[in-house]
Amino acid sequence: MGKITEILQTAQQRARDLNLPYEGALTPTEAYALQQASPAMKLVDVRARAEIDWVGRIPGAVEIEWATYPGMKPNPNFLAALQQQVDKESVVLFICRSGQRSHASAAAATQAGYTDCYNILEGFEGDKNPANRRNLINGWRFAGLPWEQS
């Protein structure tokens, strides 16, 4: 249990340092360690269905679009779907492509009464490199964490 507490405390300190509106901010490796140590924690992938289908999915993740493809219009049913699939008392780890939509999702969930929301920094594909490409410098896939392609 010590490792979980240490990871959560580090993530919570990051959130305070960055003045984030939710409980904490995790690296992909930290998020995976938490997911493995405590399966009760819920990993919520908020990427559009097309991204998940074309780029890859995280085994065991709850998949709820924050924005829909094409057009990336906000999903008006996001919070309702979250409430159907994830208990408000759960530790919830949000991930998207780069960490932006998961940031917004964690903030919205916190406002809706979820008390333990964490954003996964870098996201599934990571930040863009100088050549404007993803998945080359950081992120879930770059870290070699489990994922699969349909």
TORTOR-714771 format. One line per field, with one value per atom (N, C-alpha, C, CB): residue in three letters; residue number from 1; atom name; z, y, x. Coordinates in steps of 0.02 Angstrom, whole numbers. Glycine has a CB too. Layout:
N
type (ALA,...)
seq (NUM,...)
atom (CA,...)
w (Z,...)
v (Y,...)
u (X,...)
! end
This chain:
150
type (MET,MET,MET,MET,GLY,GLY,GLY,GLY,LYS,LYS,LYS,LYS,ILE,ILE,ILE,ILE,THR,THR,THR,THR,GLU,GLU,GLU,GLU,ILE,ILE,ILE,ILE,LEU,LEU,LEU,LEU,GLN,GLN,GLN,GLN,THR,THR,THR,THR,ALA,ALA,ALA,ALA,GLN,GLN,GLN,GLN,GLN,GLN,GLN,GLN,ARG,ARG,ARG,ARG,ALA,ALA,ALA,ALA,ARG,ARG,ARG,ARG,ASP,ASP,ASP,ASP,LEU,LEU,LEU,LEU,ASN,ASN,ASN,ASN,LEU,LEU,LEU,LEU,PRO,PRO,PRO,PRO,TYR,TYR,TYR,TYR,GLU,GLU,GLU,GLU,GLY,GLY,GLY,GLY,ALA,ALA,ALA,ALA,LEU,LEU,LEU,LEU,THR,THR,THR,THR,PRO,PRO,PRO,PRO,THR,THR,THR,THR,GLU,GLU,GLU,GLU,ALA,ALA,ALA,ALA,TYR,TYR,TYR,TYR,ALA,ALA,ALA,ALA,LEU,LEU,LEU,LEU,GLN,GLN,GLN,GLN,GLN,GLN,GLN,GLN,ALA,ALA,ALA,ALA,SER,SER,SER,SER,PRO,PRO,PRO,PRO,ALA,ALA,ALA,ALA,MET,MET,MET,MET,LYS,LYS,LYS,LYS,LEU,LEU,LEU,LEU,VAL,VAL,VAL,VAL,ASP,ASP,ASP,ASP,VAL,VAL,VAL,VAL,ARG,ARG,ARG,ARG,ALA,ALA,ALA,ALA,ARG,ARG,ARG,ARG,ALA,ALA,ALA,ALA,GLU,GLU,GLU,GLU,ILE,ILE,ILE,ILE,ASP,ASP,ASP,ASP,TRP,TRP,TRP,TRP,VAL,VAL,VAL,VAL,GLY,GLY,GLY,GLY,ARG,ARG,ARG,ARG,ILE,ILE,ILE,ILE,PRO,PRO,PRO,PRO,GLY,GLY,GLY,GLY,ALA,ALA,ALA,ALA,VAL,VAL,VAL,VAL,GLU,GLU,GLU,GLU,ILE,ILE,ILE,ILE,GLU,GLU,GLU,GLU,TRP,TRP,TRP,TRP,ALA,ALA,ALA,ALA,THR,THR,THR,THR,TYR,TYR,TYR,TYR,PRO,PRO,PRO,PRO,GLY,GLY,GLY,GLY,MET,MET,MET,MET,LYS,LYS,LYS,LYS,PRO,PRO,PRO,PRO,ASN,ASN,ASN,ASN,PRO,PRO,PRO,PRO,ASN,ASN,ASN,ASN,PHE,PHE,PHE,PHE,LEU,LEU,LEU,LEU,ALA,ALA,ALA,ALA,ALA,ALA,ALA,ALA,LEU,LEU,LEU,LEU,GLN,GLN,GLN,GLN,GLN,GLN,GLN,GLN,GLN,GLN,GLN,GLN,VAL,VAL,VAL,VAL,ASP,ASP,ASP,ASP,LYS,LYS,LYS,LYS,GLU,GLU,GLU,GLU,SER,SER,SER,SER,VAL,VAL,VAL,VAL,VAL,VAL,VAL,VAL,LEU,LEU,LEU,LEU,PHE,PHE,PHE,PHE,ILE,ILE,ILE,ILE,CYS,CYS,CYS,CYS,ARG,ARG,ARG,ARG,SER,SER,SER,SER,GLY,GLY,GLY,GLY,GLN,GLN,GLN,GLN,ARG,ARG,ARG,ARG,SER,SER,SER,SER,HIS,HIS,HIS,HIS,ALA,ALA,ALA,ALA,SER,SER,SER,SER,ALA,ALA,ALA,ALA,ALA,ALA,ALA,ALA,ALA,ALA,ALA,ALA,ALA,ALA,ALA,ALA,THR,THR,THR,THR,GLN,GLN,GLN,GLN,ALA,ALA,ALA,ALA,GLY,GLY,GLY,GLY,TYR,TYR,TYR,TYR,THR,THR,THR,THR,ASP,ASP,ASP,ASP,CYS,CYS,CYS,CYS,TYR,TYR,TYR,TYR,ASN,ASN,ASN,ASN,ILE,ILE,ILE,ILE,LEU,LEU,LEU,LEU,GLU,GLU,GLU,GLU,GLY,GLY,GLY,GLY,PHE,PHE,PHE,PHE,GLU,GLU,GLU,GLU,GLY,GLY,GLY,GLY,ASP,ASP,ASP,ASP,LYS,LYS,LYS,LYS,ASN,ASN,ASN,ASN,PRO,PRO,PRO,PRO,ALA,ALA,ALA,ALA,ASN,ASN,ASN,ASN,ARG,ARG,ARG,ARG,ARG,ARG,ARG,ARG,ASN,ASN,ASN,ASN,LEU,LEU,LEU,LEU,ILE,ILE,ILE,ILE,ASN,ASN,ASN,ASN,GLY,GLY,GLY,GLY,TRP,TRP,TRP,TRP,ARG,ARG,ARG,ARG,PHE,PHE,PHE,PHE,ALA,ALA,ALA,ALA,GLY,GLY,GLY,GLY,LEU,LEU,LEU,LEU,PRO,PRO,PRO,PRO,TRP,TRP,TRP,TRP,GLU,GLU,GLU,GLU,GLN,GLN,GLN,GLN,SER,SER,SER,SER)
seq (1,1,1,1,2,2,2,2,3,3,3,3,4,4,4,4,5,5,5,5,6,6,6,6,7,7,7,7,8,8,8,8,9,9,9,9,10,10,10,10,11,11,11,11,12,12,12,12,13,13,13,13,14,14,14,14,15,15,15,15,16,16,16,16,17,17,17,17,18,18,18,18,19,19,19,19,20,20,20,20,21,21,21,21,22,22,22,22,23,23,23,23,24,24,24,24,25,25,25,25,26,26,26,26,27,27,27,27,28,28,28,28,29,29,29,29,30,30,30,30,31,31,31,31,32,32,32,32,33,33,33,33,34,34,34,34,35,35,35,35,36,36,36,36,37,37,37,37,38,38,38,38,39,39,39,39,40,40,40,40,41,41,41,41,42,42,42,42,43,43,43,43,44,44,44,44,45,45,45,45,46,46,46,46,47,47,47,47,48,48,48,48,49,49,49,49,50,50,50,50,51,51,51,51,52,52,52,52,53,53,53,53,54,54,54,54,55,55,55,55,56,56,56,56,57,57,57,57,58,58,58,58,59,59,59,59,60,60,60,60,61,61,61,61,62,62,62,62,63,63,63,63,64,64,64,64,65,65,65,65,66,66,66,66,67,67,67,67,68,68,68,68,69,69,69,69,70,70,70,70,71,71,71,71,72,72,72,72,73,73,73,73,74,74,74,74,75,75,75,75,76,76,76,76,77,77,77,77,78,78,78,78,79,79,79,79,80,80,80,80,81,81,81,81,82,82,82,82,83,83,83,83,84,84,84,84,85,85,85,85,86,86,86,86,87,87,87,87,88,88,88,88,89,89,89,89,90,90,90,90,91,91,91,91,92,92,92,92,93,93,93,93,94,94,94,94,95,95,95,95,96,96,96,96,97,97,97,97,98,98,98,98,99,99,99,99,100,100,100,100,101,101,101,101,102,102,102,102,103,103,103,103,104,104,104,104,105,105,105,105,106,106,106,106,107,107,107,107,108,108,108,108,109,109,109,109,110,110,110,110,111,111,111,111,112,112,112,112,113,113,113,113,114,114,114,114,115,115,115,115,116,116,116,116,117,117,117,117,118,118,118,118,119,119,119,119,120,120,120,120,121,121,121,121,122,122,122,122,123,123,123,123,124,124,124,124,125,125,125,125,126,126,126,126,127,127,127,127,128,128,128,128,129,129,129,129,130,130,130,130,131,131,131,131,132,132,132,132,133,133,133,133,134,134,134,134,135,135,135,135,136,136,136,136,137,137,137,137,138,138,138,138,139,139,139,139,140,140,140,140,141,141,141,141,142,142,142,142,143,143,143,143,144,144,144,144,145,145,145,145,146,146,146,146,147,147,147,147,148,148,148,148,149,149,149,149,150,150,150,150)
atom (N,CA,C,CB,N,CA,C,CB,N,CA,C,CB,N,CA,C,CB,N,CA,C,CB,N,CA,C,CB,N,CA,C,CB,N,CA,C,CB,N,CA,C,CB,N,CA,C,CB,N,CA,C,CB,N,CA,C,CB,N,CA,C,CB,N,CA,C,CB,N,CA,C,CB,N,CA,C,CB,N,CA,C,CB,N,CA,C,CB,N,CA,C,CB,N,CA,C,CB,N,CA,C,CB,N,CA,C,CB,N,CA,C,CB,N,CA,C,CB,N,CA,C,CB,N,CA,C,CB,N,CA,C,CB,N,CA,C,CB,N,CA,C,CB,N,CA,C,CB,N,CA,C,CB,N,CA,C,CB,N,CA,C,CB,N,CA,C,CB,N,CA,C,CB,N,CA,C,CB,N,CA,C,CB,N,CA,C,CB,N,CA,C,CB,N,CA,C,CB,N,CA,C,CB,N,CA,C,CB,N,CA,C,CB,N,CA,C,CB,N,CA,C,CB,N,CA,C,CB,N,CA,C,CB,N,CA,C,CB,N,CA,C,CB,N,CA,C,CB,N,CA,C,CB,N,CA,C,CB,N,CA,C,CB,N,CA,C,CB,N,CA,C,CB,N,CA,C,CB,N,CA,C,CB,N,CA,C,CB,N,CA,C,CB,N,CA,C,CB,N,CA,C,CB,N,CA,C,CB,N,CA,C,CB,N,CA,C,CB,N,CA,C,CB,N,CA,C,CB,N,CA,C,CB,N,CA,C,CB,N,CA,C,CB,N,CA,C,CB,N,CA,C,CB,N,CA,C,CB,N,CA,C,CB,N,CA,C,CB,N,CA,C,CB,N,CA,C,CB,N,CA,C,CB,N,CA,C,CB,N,CA,C,CB,N,CA,C,CB,N,CA,C,CB,N,CA,C,CB,N,CA,C,CB,N,CA,C,CB,N,CA,C,CB,N,CA,C,CB,N,CA,C,CB,N,CA,C,CB,N,CA,C,CB,N,CA,C,CB,N,CA,C,CB,N,CA,C,CB,N,CA,C,CB,N,CA,C,CB,N,CA,C,CB,N,CA,C,CB,N,CA,C,CB,N,CA,C,CB,N,CA,C,CB,N,CA,C,CB,N,CA,C,CB,N,CA,C,CB,N,CA,C,CB,N,CA,C,CB,N,CA,C,CB,N,CA,C,CB,N,CA,C,CB,N,CA,C,CB,N,CA,C,CB,N,CA,C,CB,N,CA,C,CB,N,CA,C,CB,N,CA,C,CB,N,CA,C,CB,N,CA,C,CB,N,CA,C,CB,N,CA,C,CB,N,CA,C,CB,N,CA,C,CB,N,CA,C,CB,N,CA,C,CB,N,CA,C,CB,N,CA,C,CB,N,CA,C,CB,N,CA,C,CB,N,CA,C,CB,N,CA,C,CB,N,CA,C,CB,N,CA,C,CB,N,CA,C,CB,N,CA,C,CB,N,CA,C,CB,N,CA,C,CB,N,CA,C,CB,N,CA,C,CB,N,CA,C,CB,N,CA,C,CB,N,CA,C,CB,N,CA,C,CB,N,CA,C,CB,N,CA,C,CB,N,CA,C,CB,N,CA,C,CB,N,CA,C,CB,N,CA,C,CB,N,CA,C,CB,N,CA,C,CB,N,CA,C,CB,N,CA,C,CB,N,CA,C,CB)
w (0,0,0,60,23,26,-42,58,-93,-160,-188,-207,-178,-201,-169,-185,-103,-66,-92,9,-104,-128,-197,-131,-242,-309,-305,-354,-264,-258,-227,-215,-177,-146,-196,-85,-237,-288,-338,-324,-360,-408,-377,-430,-315,-281,-274,-211,-260,-255,-323,-229,-377,-444,-457,-498,-437,-448,-410,-427,-348,-309,-342,-236,-363,-394,-458,-409,-495,-559,-551,-609,-489,-474,-516,-486,-517,-557,-518,-577,-553,-519,-503,-562,-495,-477,-432,-541,-410,-358,-376,-339,-438,-453,-527,-417,-542,-610,-609,-639,-652,-653,-718,-641,-716,-777,-800,-767,-863,-884,-843,-958,-828,-789,-719,-785,-688,-622,-626,-592,-677,-685,-694,-745,-734,-744,-679,-799,-641,-577,-530,-544,-528,-487,-511,-487,-576,-606,-589,-683,-591,-575,-500,-599,-459,-386,-358,-352,-390,-364,-421,-321,-442,-498,-486,-512,-424,-410,-439,-335,-450,-482,-554,-477,-578,-646,-693,-646,-747,-800,-853,-831,-866,-913,-973,-880,-1031,-1093,-1126,-1141,-1132,-1158,-1232,-1116,-1266,-1337,-1377,-1363,-1437,-1482,-1503,-1544,-1516,-1537,-1596,-1555,-1644,-1702,-1681,-1752,-1634,-1610,-1579,-1559,-1538,-1504,-1556,-1453,-1604,-1655,-1700,-1698,-1720,-1768,-1736,-1806,-1676,-1646,-1595,-1612,-1558,-1509,-1445,-1494,-1407,-1345,-1287,-1350,-1227,-1166,-1138,-1114,-1131,-1104,-1035,-1100,-1028,-964,-951,-910,-996,-986,-1000,-1031,-963,-978,-1034,-913,-1088,-1145,-1151,-1210,-1138,-1143,-1180,-1072,-1238,-1278,-1242,-1347,-1238,-1215,-1273,-1187,-1333,-1394,-1448,-1415,-1493,-1544,-1611,-1552,-1648,-1714,-1766,-1724,-1822,-1841,-1809,-1917,-1812,-1788,-1716,-1796,-1678,-1608,-1569,-1602,-1578,-1541,-1471,-1578,-1420,-1352,-1346,-1303,-1309,-1298,-1242,-1280,-1258,-1206,-1155,-1238,-1170,-1125,-1084,-1164,-1086,-1053,-978,-1060,-942,-869,-854,-836,-892,-882,-892,-929,-945,-958,-903,-1027,-880,-826,-763,-811,-747,-687,-692,-674,-753,-763,-755,-833,-771,-774,-718,-838,-683,-633,-570,-659,-513,-449,-428,-396,-399,-380,-326,-355,-289,-237,-263,-180,-326,-356,-367,-422,-367,-393,-469,-365,-504,-576,-611,-594,-657,-695,-767,-692,-789,-856,-903,-854,-965,-1016,-1083,-1022,-1124,-1193,-1237,-1199,-1292,-1336,-1306,-1404,-1281,-1259,-1188,-1306,-1156,-1088,-1083,-1059,-1140,-1138,-1124,-1204,-1163,-1151,-1084,-1208,-1065,-1000,-943,-993,-953,-905,-897,-927,-953,-951,-921,-1022,-936,-909,-833,-942,-810,-737,-701,-723,-731,-701,-700,-740,-755,-758,-708,-829,-704,-657,-585,-667,-571,-503,-487,-497,-535,-525,-516,-584,-545,-541,-477,-602,-435,-371,-364,-359,-415,-408,-368,-479,-316,-270,-282,-200,-320,-330,-404,-296,-439,-511,-524,-546,-571,-590,-666,-561,-690,-761,-775,-785,-829,-850,-899,-881,-875,-916,-975,-874,-1029,-1091,-1132,-1075,-1101,-1136,-1167,-1189,-1213,-1246,-1297,-1279,-1336,-1389,-1372,-1451,-1321,-1300,-1335,-1310,-1316,-1344,-1415,-1299,-1452,-1519,-1514,-1562,-1559,-1563,-1609,-1588,-1619,-1663,-1735,-1665,-1757,-1824,-1825,-1851,-1769,-1763,-1765,-1818,-1739,-1737,-1664,-1777,-1652,-1584,-1577,-1568,-1516,-1499,-1508,-1540,-1504,-1513,-1453,-1574,-1408,-1352,-1283,-1359,-1277,-1212,-1224,-1163,-1170,-1176,-1158,-1245,-1154,-1134,-1180,-1135,-1245,-1293,-1292,-1364,-1290,-1289,-1228,-1289,-1171,-1110,-1113,-1050,-1166,-1173,-1130,-1157,-1111,-1069,-1113,-1030,-1084,-1124,-1164,-1079,-1227,-1271,-1327,-1300,-1360,-1415,-1471,-1391,-1530,-1589,-1615,-1644,-1632,-1658,-1726,-1660)
v (-60,0,63,0,59,117,148,98,105,130,169,72,144,178,247,136,249,312,361,300,337,380,409,340,367,391,443,331,428,474,541,443,538,600,642,584,609,645,678,597,641,667,725,611,720,773,836,750,826,884,918,862,879,908,951,852,925,962,1028,920,1026,1088,1137,1073,1111,1153,1186,1112,1149,1174,1207,1117,1210,1240,1208,1315,1141,1105,1097,1036,1094,1091,1020,1124,974,905,878,860,817,789,782,722,758,747,738,688,739,730,676,797,626,567,561,504,531,511,446,502,427,363,304,352,303,247,244,255,302,303,278,375,300,278,203,314,175,103,66,84,91,60,60,96,114,118,69,189,67,21,-52,31,-69,-137,-152,-149,-104,-114,-116,-60,-80,-75,-75,-12,-134,-138,-101,-210,-81,-43,28,-40,52,117,111,142,161,159,203,180,173,210,226,169,290,312,344,361,313,338,382,279,447,494,513,557,476,489,471,450,500,484,411,531,381,310,298,291,344,335,330,392,372,369,302,426,278,214,158,200,159,107,109,114,169,176,174,239,202,210,155,278,133,80,95,71,41,47,18,11,39,15,-40,73,-101,-155,-137,-219,-150,-139,-67,-158,-21,49,56,97,100,122,174,151,166,211,255,171,320,368,430,388,444,501,567,500,609,678,720,708,707,741,688,798,698,648,666,639,614,621,607,572,642,698,763,705,813,878,892,888,840,845,890,872,876,912,881,909,923,897,844,953,792,739,761,671,777,800,747,826,684,629,605,571,642,619,605,672,653,643,589,708,584,532,463,541,456,392,376,394,427,417,392,482,424,404,333,453,311,243,191,237,210,161,166,166,223,233,262,279,230,252,317,198,363,428,423,473,369,361,329,319,309,277,328,243,303,342,335,316,392,391,423,428,386,407,421,353,483,502,506,569,480,483,501,416,539,554,547,626,580,576,610,606,672,711,739,768,731,756,816,773,843,903,886,940,839,820,785,775,746,713,764,661,819,874,901,930,916,943,892,962,828,776,770,709,771,767,827,763,886,946,941,1009,919,912,860,894,804,751,776,689,814,842,888,880,930,975,937,1024,877,836,793,791,800,765,707,741,692,641,672,614,639,670,650,653,598,572,567,504,623,624,642,673,605,615,618,559,665,670,634,745,596,564,610,492,641,687,651,720,684,658,617,615,587,550,485,592,459,395,402,368,456,465,512,489,553,597,665,565,704,771,766,814,820,823,837,877,807,821,881,758,903,961,951,976,888,875,871,809,890,892,822,934,773,704,681,656,638,612,542,611,516,449,437,399,490,482,506,519,545,572,555,646,543,524,496,584,483,457,383,468,357,288,238,274,246,198,203,211,264,274,240,349,241,210,134,235,106,34,1,4,39,12,-26,69,-71,-114,-75,-163,-95,-70,-121,1,-115,-162,-125,-222,-153,-122,-172,-104,-145,-188,-215,-148)
u (41,0,43,-47,105,148,162,213,173,187,128,206,67,7,2,-56,11,7,59,17,119,173,157,239,131,112,56,90,5,-51,-28,-106,15,39,79,82,121,159,112,208,60,12,-28,-37,-45,-82,-38,-106,25,70,77,140,82,84,23,89,-35,-98,-97,-158,-72,-68,-18,-47,39,90,64,153,23,-3,-71,-8,-96,-161,-217,-159,-218,-268,-333,-240,-390,-455,-478,-506,-432,-448,-393,-457,-401,-358,-284,-384,-269,-199,-184,-175,-118,-93,-39,-65,-48,-5,33,-46,92,125,92,203,99,70,96,86,160,189,159,266,150,118,46,119,9,-60,-64,-92,-20,-20,-4,31,44,62,1,121,-36,-96,-149,-125,-159,-208,-192,-212,-128,-107,-113,-35,-96,-97,-167,-56,-213,-281,-331,-289,-353,-400,-466,-416,-480,-541,-536,-554,-475,-467,-490,-392,-525,-553,-513,-626,-489,-455,-508,-395,-519,-571,-536,-621,-543,-515,-568,-493,-553,-603,-591,-602,-547,-536,-598,-475,-603,-659,-653,-659,-711,-714,-667,-786,-664,-620,-548,-630,-526,-457,-441,-443,-487,-477,-473,-534,-519,-520,-458,-583,-436,-382,-313,-390,-306,-240,-225,-235,-275,-266,-304,-193,-315,-353,-313,-421,-332,-301,-345,-290,-320,-361,-389,-319,-454,-487,-510,-441,-495,-516,-590,-475,-623,-691,-684,-728,-721,-715,-777,-705,-768,-822,-795,-850,-822,-798,-812,-831,-762,-771,-798,-704,-772,-794,-801,-744,-848,-862,-830,-937,-813,-783,-837,-722,-840,-797,-820,-794,-779,-797,-778,-869,-764,-745,-793,-673,-857,-909,-914,-978,-925,-931,-986,-944,-973,-1021,-1068,-986,-1132,-1177,-1195,-1241,-1180,-1196,-1137,-1225,-1081,-1020,-1032,-965,-1058,-1067,-1117,-1088,-1171,-1221,-1189,-1281,-1149,-1115,-1065,-1080,-1029,-981,-1017,-942,-1073,-1110,-1138,-1166,-1154,-1179,-1123,-1210,-1061,-1008,-956,-973,-953,-902,-933,-845,-921,-947,-913,-936,-950,-923,-869,-978,-867,-816,-752,-844,-752,-693,-637,-711,-575,-519,-524,-448,-528,-539,-479,-605,-449,-391,-413,-333,-409,-432,-373,-470,-382,-331,-364,-293,-327,-347,-285,-380,-283,-225,-164,-241,-174,-116,-122,-106,-179,-188,-233,-122,-257,-300,-373,-294,-401,-471,-478,-497,-427,-431,-427,-374,-391,-390,-461,-341,-494,-562,-610,-585,-601,-645,-637,-629,-575,-563,-594,-487,-588,-617,-694,-595,-724,-797,-822,-819,-787,-807,-802,-764,-749,-741,-800,-674,-818,-875,-940,-882,-944,-1005,-1006,-1010,-956,-957,-910,-1024,-870,-818,-761,-793,-739,-691,-618,-709,-606,-538,-521,-530,-518,-504,-432,-551,-401,-331,-326,-286,-287,-273,-207,-270,-205,-143,-108,-157,-55,-16,14,40,24,54,4,114,-46,-97,-73,-126,-113,-99,-43,-161,-44,5,62,-28,53,106,106,172,156,163,192,209,185,214,288,178,326,398,409,438,471,482,458,556,451,426,349,455,317,244,212,216,248,222,216,268,169,157,186,82,185,205,280,167,319,391,432,413,400,439,411,444,346,317,247,316,211,144,140,117,79,65,100,-12,90,121,197,95,224,297,328,313,291,317,314,277,286,283,230,349,179,125,75,90,36,-8,-61,-42,-66,-118,-127,-99,-183,-197,-232,-241,-227,-259,-311,-206,-369,-423,-407,-489)
! end
